[in-house]
């Protein structure tokens, strides 16, 4: 999007390149004309190199930031190209300017250009005429407000690009083929795309350096476990291999003999399942199952009790603690959809239960056994549908899940978007051709537009290949990037085509391309800088998946920029030669003996009308914004309505910001038709009462025999139990049991020797507590742990509150405590996502503000840019809640992206407004919309088209990308075309 006009004439070429002016139109077409060599002047009085002279004021179009066709705002040339002044006229003007004490160069002052005197003078200037002009100029200077110069970056950038354009126009084949060779070389890096390698979900989608990971390291360093003899899931520090079946009764309750019989048959079939290897060996469940005292851990304690005693009274079961053979059995989390009766002690009677969880834990510790466990799980996944059909279950419905399911289903989702790539490219090519199509066969740029899309595809290949070469991991969400690159990468192409359409067909290719490059320099540079900065700020986030996505996309956008100014510019130069040849053919009269061949005619499609060589190309959409939309928007009634709409927008957005859910729901990592989706739905419906069982760890050496130390520890433990998210009746702590044990044996628990000597005998009676006490070689307890049962943490908000509450209470304790559960690794994202998003948004917004001050240094402009960025971010965040999109690592990417687009849409509209010379604010806005309205709309449409195919994806992570990008484009374009223009008229 062009910010301020920049007209820099190409540098004077060597004298040997100068050609004479053709005397006829046909001769002009035979040879590309060069600028006439300026007449020599005395060295002391030589006039500085003059920029092209604009036409008289009455014929000039207002100048602001962009061309009417561009995907982002670009510059509109001020009328037809001015012919070089004769030497005598140049000399007289130079004398006049020197007598007035001013430099003859054209200067930009905060976006407003001083009108060059030579543009309206006659061929000879008399003394009286010079006096009147001097008086008029003095009066004009008094009427104008002083403005500071703002072209410190724009002018050298435009000059540099002008030289580059001259070189590209001089050697188009070199600049066309060199990027293609580079793409072929870098494209070989795609061989490093991961194929069978598993993507570590924990590493990519959980915060780097989260507290839970440090807590896990402490647990692993101080406590042990034994899956093959004393398995206890609550004592595991990491996830284990398992298969899970949720059985839901078709009746009101499954606590019936016939229903339990059907569940028992299913349980038997699963436990008898085995895998036959290629060498004939079998992997049976009994070989790989987690064991307790040599037996596989029961899949469900209540089902196991019923299988051993089928006369069990199912209508008088205490819940959640059930006693069997004097041993307490915890039913919390194993029975779902419960209806409880009267309380008996610490438990209540279980009247009804709708669902039952069957868990088949497998050994995980040993490397070889771990591999065997995974093979059995894969066989379970492959055979479960057959098992379900063979059993012909009538009284229950079942869903299933394994510890491998998330990983396998997540990897499968990446394959669902591959067919969408082709559709996205087709749509973008059609949009580009439609946008650049002209009935004028000479100026028609549909082939250039198609090549612009190919240029964006080359950038994707180069960027991805380079990143894979240097070892940046390719994660699945990076598959979103090519769709975004398609939409954004073609915007610079629209700018360059628009600037080319403003050049004269009578100029040679080098001059035209140099003029194009100097005009679009600021435009494409600022859009690239803002978008790349927005992505690279994402590298600061704590989520590796976001970091990798931002690195891939930001780097690919840089390749888009590089290929546009080399490869695509070279193609435009070659297409410019086609224009010259086509124009020559159209000018030549056809005779029976001299006709264009069909091949030659094909390059002059779609028609053979002769264009006006001096006519400026104005798109009908620009006229629509000037003649219809602008006047309608600036009417009093429309302003009132727009203000009302904005108030409703901002109120609903702020409300939505407080409703948005945080964190990535793990079920969303799979496609919609995955078998894990109904599993999570059933689990949420029937098993949401109880959450994870949390370790409470004493992290330092403590004198447990000291009564005062035990009292402090009990206070801390009671504080944790009093949390809103803890069931105090299900706490398990070895110290409480040991004190009770010592008191029952009438031993002094306050004596150190007695306390330590009694532990071995105690652990013999309660063997599971062996894994809860870490006794050093010096007979000191350096760490120990207990367990509390969480409840009511089904939503992400409750998980976040529970985690925060437990950690804060543990930190306040006088005894050094730590809380941990393996699920906390994923729960930490709920606390980190908001912090990361806010930080990235602030950093990116600050970067955009600095860029705006450097390249469009107008304070009012910078304020409106900041306002628009904040407003769009609030709107996108709020409407995420209404569209069922969580604030997670995927949506956080898009919120950072929207900063760059908000800048693009708002900065150029507001800058065109403050730079306009129109007398009234309404006229200023109409002029800004005339120049920028269609390009802003075109930019938004191209990006939406690029990502719209993702709306058909079956995976949440891809649909979310589309939803937020759609919101960003709609709200960004609404601010640029409606809200900001109306608000600017109030100041």
N, C-alpha and C positions, 0 to 999 in steps of 0.2 A: 504494500500500500504506500503510495507516494505521499510524502509528508510536505515537502516544499519543492517548488519547481527548481530545476537545475539544468540550465542550458549552457553547455560548455562546448565551444567550437573545437574541432579537431586541431591538433598541432599542424603548423604549416609543413607541408611535405617538401622534400627536396625539389629543387628547381627542375631537375630532369623529369619529374613525374607530371609536371604541369602540362595540360593539353589545351589546345585552342578551343574556343567556344564554337560548337557546331552551328552552321548557318541554317539548318532546316531540321524539322522534327525527325525526319527519317535518318538524317545524319546523326542526330543526338542519340538515337536508339542504336546506331551502329557502333558508337563508341561511348563509353561511360564518361560523362563530363566531370572535370575536376573544378575546384574553385579557382577563379582567375587569380593570378599572382598579383599581390598588392603592389602599387607603384612605390618605388624607392623614395625615402624621405631623408632629410638631413638627420644625422645621428642624434643630435641634441633635441630634435623636435619629433622624433619618431613616435607615432601613436601606438599605445599598447594594443595587443591583439584584441579585436572587437568581436563580441558575440553576435550571432544572427540578430538582425534588427527586427523588432515586431512591427506589425502593420499598424495603421492609425487607430486611435482609441475607439473610433466608432465601429471598426470592423473586428476588434479583438474580442475573443471570448474571455470570460473571467478565468483566472488561473488559480487553481488550488491543487490538491494533491494527486489526482489520478486520472487515468483515461477511462472512457466510458465503458469499455469492454472488459477491463481487467478483472481478474479474480479477486484482486485486492486493489485499492486505489493506486492509480499511476497518474502521470502528469498529462494534462491536455495541452497540446501545442497551441500557442497563441496565433492562430491564423496561418496563412500561407507563408512560405519562406521568403524573406526579404532578399532582393537582389543586392549584390555588392555595390557600394557607392563608387561613383567615378572618383578619380584621383583629385580632381579640382574640388569636388564637393567634400571629400574627406579632409582636404587641406583647410577649407573654409570653416568646417565644423570644428576641426582641431584648434584653429585659432580662436574661434568663439568660446570654446570650452576653457582654453587656457586663460583667456581674458576674464572669464568668470571665476577663475581660481578653483576649478574642480577637476577631478579625474574623469576622463571620458569613459571609464569602464562601467559596466552595469553592476549595481550593488543590490544585495538583498538585505532588508532590515526587518527582522522579525516577521518574515513571510510576505512583506509588502514591497513591491518593486518600484523604484524610481523610474518614471517614464523617460526613455532616452529622447533627447531633443531631435536627433536626426530622423526619428520615425515620422515626424510631421513637417519637416522643412522642405522647401522647394529646392531646385537644383542649384540656384545661386542665392546667397544670403547677403542682403544689404545691411548697412550700418543701422538704419532705422529699424529694420526687422530684428536685428540683434538686440537693440535697446528694448523693444517691446517684449521680446521673449525673455530678456533678463528681468524685466519688471514683473511679468507674469510668473516667472519661476520664483522670484523672491516672495510674491504673495502666496504662492502654493506652499513654500517652505514654512511660512508663518502659520498657515492653516493646519499643517500636519503636525501630529504629536511626534516628538523625538522617539526614535526606536533604536534599540541596540542591535548590532550586527550579530547574526546567528548562524553564519555559514562557515564557521571555523572547521567543522567536520564535513559539511555537505560539499563545499566547493572542491577541496582536494580529492574527495571520494569520487565526485562526478568526473573530474579531470582524469583520474586514474582509470576509471571505467571507460571513458571516451577513448583513451589510448588502447585499452584492451579490445574494445569494439573494432577499432581500426585494424588491429592485428588479426582478429578473428575474420573480419571481412576480407583481409588480404590473403589469408591462408586457411580457407574454410575446411579443406579436406584434412589438414593436419589436426585441427581442433575437433573435427568430427570423429576421426578414427582413433586418436590417442585415448580419449575416455573409454572407447569401446575395448581397446586393448587392455586398459587398466581394469575394466570390469571383468574381462575374461580371466585376467590373472587373479584378481581378488575372488572371483566367483568360484575358483577351485577350493576355497575355504569351506564351501557348503558341504564338502565331503565329511566334514567334522560334525555335521548335524547329528544329534543323539538319535540312535535307533532303538537299541534294546536296553539302554541304560535307564535305570529307574531315577525319577526325580524325587529327591528327598523333600517331602511336604513340610516336615518340621523345620528343616533348614531354610526353605524358601519362603514360607508363609507365617513364620513366627518371628517375633522381634529378636534382633541380634543383641546378645548380652542381657537378655531378660533376667529378672530376679529368679524365676523358676529354674533356669538352667544352672545358675550358681547353687541353688538349693539342691538340685539333683546331684551335682558333683559332690556336695557335702554328704548326702545320703549314701551315695555309692562308695565314698571313701571311708565311711564309719559303720556301715551295716551290711550284712550279707544276707543271702537267701539261698534256698535249695529247692529247685523245682522238682527234682526227682524223689524227694523224701518228705519235706515239710513245706508244701506249697501254700502260700497265702497271698492272694491277689492284692490285698491292702498293703502288704509289706514290700511290694515291688516298686522300684524307683523308675522303671521304664515300662513301655507297653510290651505286652507279651503276645505270643501267637494264640489265637483263639478262633473258634467258630461259635456263632450265636444264632439261636432260633427263638423267635417270639411266637408263642401259640396263643391265639385269641379264640375264646369260646363263642360259638354261634348262639348260645343261650345266655341267660342272665348271669350265670356263674359256672366256673369250671370245677368247682369243688363237688363234683359228682363222680361216682365210681366209673361210669362208662366213658366219661370224658377223660379222666385220668388214665384209663386203660388205653385210649387212643393215643394220648401223649406218650405213654410208656412204650407203645409199639414203635412210635417214631424215634424215641430215644434209643431203643435197642438196635434199630437199623443203622442209625448214625454210628453208634459205638462199634458195630460190626463191619463198618466200611473199611476197605483196605485198598492200597495202590499196588499194582503189579508192575515192577520195573522191567526194563528191556532184557535184563539178564535173568528174569524169572523170579527174583526175590520180591517179597511182599512187605509193604509198609502198613502195619496195622495200627489202629488207634491206640491199643494198649501199649505199643512200643514208644509212642511219641507223646502220650498224654502226661500232663503234670500230675504228680502223685503226692499222696499224703499217707505216710506209713506204708508205702508199698502198693497202695491201691489208687486207681485213677480218682481224681477229685470228682465227686458227684456233680452232674450237670445242674441239678436243682435240689436243694436240701429237703424241701417239702415232698417232692416227687420221690426222692430216695427214701424218705421215712415211710411214705405210703407203700413203696415197693417192698420194703422189709416187713411192713405190718399193714395189710390191706383192710384190716378192721379198724384202722385209725379213725377216730371221731373227727370228721372234717368240719363239723359245725361248732366245735368248741376249741378251736385252735387259738392260742395266745399269739398276738402280733404286736410288735415286730420281732420279739425274741421268743423262740420256740425251744423247749428243752427236750433233749432226747438222750436217754441213758445217762442222765445227770450232766450232760454237756450242753451249754447254751448254743443255739444255732440262730444266726441272724437271717431273718427273712426279708429284711429291707432291701429293695431293689430286685428281688427275685420273683415277687408276686406283684402284679399290677392291677389297677382298676378295682382297688379294695373298697369294701364297705364294712366299717368296724362297728362293733356293738359295745356293751358295757365294759368298763375298765376293771381289770383284776390285777392289783398291784401296779407294777410299772408298765404292764401291757394291756391291750384291749383284745376282745374276742373278735376273730376274723369271721364275719358273717358271709361275705360274698367276695369273690375275686374273678375278674374278667379275663386276665391274661397271666401267662407264666413265661419266665425267661429260662431257656436252657443254654448253659454256657459250657463249652468244651475247651478247657484250657490245655495248651500244648507246651512242651518244654522249649525254652528259648535260649538258655544260657550257653550250652555247648554248641560250637560251630557246626559240627556234622549233624547232630540231632536237630538243630535249628533248620537246616536245609531239608531234612526229612519231614519236619513238621510243616514246612511251607508246601512241600509236594502233596502232603495229605490234604492240606487246605485247598489247594487248587483242584484236586480230585473231588473234594466235597462240593466246591462251586460248580464243577461240571456235571456232577451226578444228582444234585439236589432236586432238580425238576423231575428227573426220572423217579427218584424216591417218592416224591409227593404224588405222582401219578400212580405208582404201584401200590401205595398204601390206600388210595381212594379215601382220603380223609373226609368225613362227613360232618363231624361235630365241632371241628376246629378249623381255623384258617391260620396259615403260617407264613412268616416272612423270615428272611435270613440275612446274615452279614458275617464277614470275617475280618481279621486284622489286616488282610491284604486287599480288601475290597476298595478302600478309598484310593489306594495307589493305583490299582488296576483300572478302575473306572475313570480316574482323573486322567490317566494316560490315554484312555480311549476317547476322551472328549476332544483331544487335539485333532483327531482324524475327522471329526464331524465338520470342521471348517474348511478343509482342503477343497471340496467342490465349490465353495463360495468364492475362492480367489478368482476363478475364471469369470464368474458372474460380475464381481466387483470391477474387474478390469474392463469388461465389456461395457458396463454402465458408464464408467468414467470416460471411456473413449467416445461413446455416443454423446455424452453431455458436452465434452470438449468440442467435438465436431459441430454440434448444434450451436454452441455459443459462438464459435468462430466462423460459422458459415455466412457467406455473403453471396448475393446474386451477381455481384461484380466478379467476373471470372478472374480478373487480374489480382484483385485484392483478397480473394477468397483464401482463407487460411485453414481449411479443414485438414489438409495433409500435415501442416505444421502442428496443429492441435493434436493429431493422432501421434505424431512423433514426440510431442511433449509428454504424453502419457508413457510412451516407451522409455523416455529419459528418466521418468520417476521409477519405472521398473528397474532400469539399470542401476539407479541409486540404491534400491533395496538390495539387489544382488551384491553390490560393492560393499555397502555398509555391513550387511550380515556376514559376508565372507571375511571381511577384515576383523570383525569382532570374534568370529570363530577361530580365525588364525591365531589371534593373541590370547585365546583361551577364556573369553567371557562366556560363562555358561548360558545355554539356550534353554529358558524355561517356557512353559506352555503359554503363559500370558503374553510372551513376546509375539506369538502368532497373531495378536491383535494389531501389531505395529504396521504391517504392510497395508492394511485397510486404511489406517490413518494417514500413512505416507501418500497413498493415492490421492486422498482428498486434499491434503495440504500441499503436497509437492507440485501440483499443477497450477497453483495460484500464481507463482512467479512466471510461469509460462503465459498466463493470461495477461500479465502486466507487460511483458516484452512484446507480445503480439499487438497489444493496444498501442504501445509506443511506436511500433513499426508502421501501423496504419496511419500515423500522423506525419510520417516522412513523405517527402516529395518523390514521385516516380522519376523525376528528371535528374535527381542526384545519383551519383554512383553508389555502388554497394558499400564501399568502405565508409563513405560519408554518412550514409543512412544508418548503418550499424553502429558507428561511433556516436551518432546522435541518440539512438535508442539506448545504448549502454549508459551514456551520461545522464539521460532522463530517469532511467529506472534504478540508478545506483543506490540512492537513499531508500527507495521503496522496497526493493527485494532484500536489501541488506538489513533494514530494520525489522522486517517481518521474520527473517531468518534468525537474527540475534534474539528477538523476543521469544520465539518458539523454542529455540535451542536452549536458551537460558532457563526457560520454564521446565524443560525436561532435565537439564543437568542439575537443577536444584533438587530433583527427586533422588539424586545419588546420596543426599544427606539422610534419607530415611533409614529406619531400623529394619526394614524388610528387604531381604536380598532379592526377592522376585521383582519388587518395584525398582530397585537399583538397576538390575539387569535390563528391565524394560526401558528405563529412561536412557541408559547408555546406548542400547541398540537404536532407539528411535531418534535421540538427539544426534548421534553420529550419522545416521542415514539422512537426516534433514540437511546436514552439512554437505553430504554428497549430492543431494538434490540441488543445492545452491551452486556447487561447483560445476555440475553437469549442465545446469541451465545457462551459465555464463560461458561455457565452452562448447559442449556438444550441441545443445539446442540452438545457441547463437549461430554456430556454423551451419546448421540446417536452415535457419532463417536466411542466411546469406545465400545459400544455394537456391532456396525458394525465391529469393529476390531476383536472382538471375532468370528464374522461370518467368517472373513477372515481366522482366524486360523483353524476353523472347516472345512471350504471349502477346504483349502489347504491340510488338513489331508485326506479328502475324495479323493481328486485328486491324492494324493501320494499313497493311498492304492490300490493295484491291485484288480480288480474286478474278482470274481469267480462266478460260477453259484449259489453257496450257500450264497454269500455275495455281495449284490448289494445295491447301494444307492436307497432309496425309491424315488418316484416322488416328495414327499414333500421336501426331502433333496436336490434333484437335483434342485428344483426351486430356492433355495437360491444361487446356483452357476451359474445362468443364467448371461449373454447370451450364454456363451460357457464354455467348460470344459478344456481349455488348461491350462497347468501348467506354471505359471509365473516364471521368473528368480528372485530368492529371493534377489539377490544383485544388480539387474539392476536398474538404475535410470530412473524414468518416465519423458520423455521429449515429450512435445506436438508437433505435426507437425507444428503448427502455429509458435512456437518459432524458429523452423528450417527455416521456410519461412522468418521470419524477419532477421535471421542471414545470410542466404545464398542468398537471393534474394532482399528483400526490402532494407536492410541496405546498401549493395554495390551499388544498384541503386541510393539511396538517396544521397550517399556521392560522386557520380561522379560530375565532374565539370559542365557538362551540366545541371544536375538535380538541383544543387545548384543555378545556375543562374536562372533557371525557377522558383524555389521556392521563391527566393528573389523577382522576378517580380510579382508573384502571391500575395505575402504578401504586396507589395507596393499597388497593386490594391485593395486588401482587406482593408487596413487601410485607403486609400483615400475614398473609397466608404462608409466605416463605419463612418468616420468623417462627410462626407456630410450628411449621413442619420441621424446623431445625431442632426443636425440643422433642420431636417424636421419632427422629431417626434412630435406628438401632445400630449399635456398634459391633464390629467383629465379623469375621468370615464364618458363616455357618458351614460346617464340614460337609453337610449333605449337598451343598451347592457346588462342590468340586466335581460332581458326577453329572451326566446328562439326565434330562428329564425322564427318559424311559428306562433308567437304570433300576435294577432290583433293590438298590440301597435306599431309594427314595421312599417307598412304602415302609421299609424297615424303620427309618427315622420318624416317619409320621406316626406309626404305631407306638414307638418308644416315647415320643413326646406326649401322646394321648394317654397312655396307661402307666408309664414309668417315670413320670416327671416329679413325683413327690420327693424322692430321695436323690441327692447328688453324690459326689465322690466322697469316699472315706479319707479324711485328711490326717496326715501325720502331724503330731505336735512333738517337736524335737528339742531336747535340752542339749545345747550345742557345746557346753563347756563342762569341765569337771565340777561336780557338786557334792557336798557332804549330805547324802541322802539320809544318813542316820541322825543328822541334826534336826531337831524338832522345828526350830525356827526356819530352816531352809525348806523343810517340807511344807510348813504353813504358807510360806511365800509362793511356793510352787502350786499349792492347792488354790490360792487366791487367783493366780494367773489362769489356771485351768478352769476355775469356776467362771472367770470373766469370759473366756472363750465359749464356754457352754451356754452362757447367757446371751450369746449372739442371736439375732433374729433368724439366722440361717443354720443353726445347730440344734440337733435333737439331743438334749442332755441325758436322756435315758439310754443312749447307745454308746456312751464313752467307754473306751477300753484302755486301761493304763496299768502297767505291771506293778507300779509302786503301791497303788491302792490295794491290789490283790495281795501283794507281799506283806504289807502292814497287817492286813486282816489275817493272813496266814500265820504270821509271827505272834499276833495276839491270841489266836486260837491255840497255838502251841505254848502260850505263856512264856514267850521269850522277849527279852528287852530289845526292841527295835531301835532304841536310841544309843545303843552301844555299838561302836564301829566294828569291833571284832565279831560280835554276835551277828550284826547285820550282814557282814561280808561272808561269814562262815555259813550262814543259813541259806544263801542264794543257791548253791548247787542242788540241795535237796528240794528247794522250791521249784527250780527249773525242771526237775525230774517230773514233778506233778503237772506242771504247766509248760510243756516243751516249746510251744510257739513263742513264749517270751524270750527264749534263747536268742532270737534274732532281733530283739528290741533293746538289748543291753550290750554295750561295748565296754568290756573290762580289759584294762591294759595289763601288761606283764607285771606292773608294780601293784596290782590288785586295787586299782582305782577305776571308778566308772567315769570314763571320759565323755560318754554320750549315751543318751537313752531316748526312747520315744514312746508315746502313747497315740491313741487314735480317737478322733471325734467324727460324728456322722453329720454331714450337711444335708439340708433339705430345702425345698422351695427355690431351686436355682435353675429353673428350666429356661428362662429368658437370658439374653446376653447382658441385660442391665443388672439382673440379679446375680449373675456370675461375677460381674465386675464389682458390685457392691460387696458380695461375700468375700471375695479375695482381698479387697481393700480393707474391709473391716477386720478380718482375721489377722492380716499382717500388721495393722496398726495396733491391735491389742497385744500381739506378741511382742512388738517393739517396746511397748510401755511397761512390760513386765520387768520386775527387778531381777528375775532369773533370765539368763540369755536363752530365748526361745526362737524357734523357727517353725513355720507351717509349710507343708508341702504335700502335693499329690501330683502324679504324672500328668493329670489333666491340666494343671496349672501352666504347663508349657504352652498350651493353646489359649488358656484364659488370659494370659498376659497380653495378648493382642488387644483385648478390650480396653486395657488401660493405656496401651502404647499408641493405638491408632489415632486417637484424638490429638494427643500431644504431637505426634509426627505430622499430622495434617496441618495443624495450626502453625507449627514451625515452618513447614515447607511453603505454606501460603504466604506467610509474613516475609520470608526470605525472597521468594519469587516476586512478590509485589514490590518489595524494596528495589529489586533489580530492575523491574519494569519502570519504576519511578525514576531511577537514575538514567536509564536509557532515554526516557522521554525528555528529561532535562537536557541531555547531551545533543540529541538529534532534533527535538522539537522544543527548543527552550522558550516556552511561553508559560508563565505561572498558571494562568487560568486553564490552559490546556492540561497541564499536569494534574491540577485539582480534579478536573472532570474525568481524567483517566483513572485516578485513584477511586473516585466515587463509583464509576462504572464497574471497575474490577470488584469492589466490595459488594455492590448490588447484585452482580451476576453470581458471585460465589454464594451469597446468602440464598438467592433464588434456586440455584442448582441443588444446594444442600437440602433446602426445605422440601423441594418437590421430589427429591429422592425418596423421602418417607412416603409420599403419596403414591409412588410407583413401586413400592416394595423393594427398594434397593438399600442395602445396609452400607454403613460407613466402614469399609474394610480396605484391605491393601489394593484391591482392584479399583474401587471407586476413588480412592485417594489419588491414584494416578491421574484420573480425569479431572479432579478438582485442581490439580496443579496445572494441567493442560489448559483449563478454561481461563487461567490468568493471562496466558499469551494471547488467546483469541479475544478476550475482553479488551485487552490493550489494542489489538489491531482494529477492532470495530469502533472503539470510542475515540482513540487518539486522533485519527485522521479526520473524522467528522468535526470534532471540536477544533482542530487546528485549521481546517478549511474555513470554519466560522470566524475565528479570530483573525484570519488572514484576509478575509474578504474586504473589498473596498466599497461594498454596497452601503447606502446610507442608513437603512433600517434593519433591525434584527430579523424581521420576517424575510426580507430580501436576501440577507446573508444565509439564512437557513435554506431557502429555496435554491440558492446558488450551490451550497454545499451538497445538497441532495442531488442536484442535477449532475454534479461531477462525480459523486461518490455513492449514490444510492444503489445503482445497478451493480457496481463492483462488490459492495458489501453483500448484497443479496446473492451475487454469483459465488462469492467465496463461501458463504454459509451453505449454499446448495451443493457445491462440489464436495465439501467435507461430509455432509449428510449422505450424499449418494455413495461416497466411498465406504462409509460404515453401515449403511442401511441393510446390506445383505446379512450383517451379523444378527439382525432381528429375527432371522429365520433359523439361527443356530439353536441346537437343543440343549446347550450348556449355559448355565447361569453366568459364568465368567465372560462369555462372549456377548450375551444379551445385555449384561450390565454395561459393557463398554459402549454398545450402541445407545442405550437409554441415556446415559449421562452425556455422551457427545451430542445427542439430539437436543437435550436440554441446554447444553452450552451454546450450540449454534442458534437455537430459537431465541433464547434470552439475550445472547450477545448481539444478534441481528436486531432484535426488538429495541435494545438500548441504543444501538447505533443509528437506527432508522426512525425511531419513534420517540423514545423517552428523552434521550440526550438532546435531539433537535428542539423539542418543545421546551425543555428546561432552560436551554440556552437563550431562548427568547425572553425569559424573565429577568435577565441580567444585562 
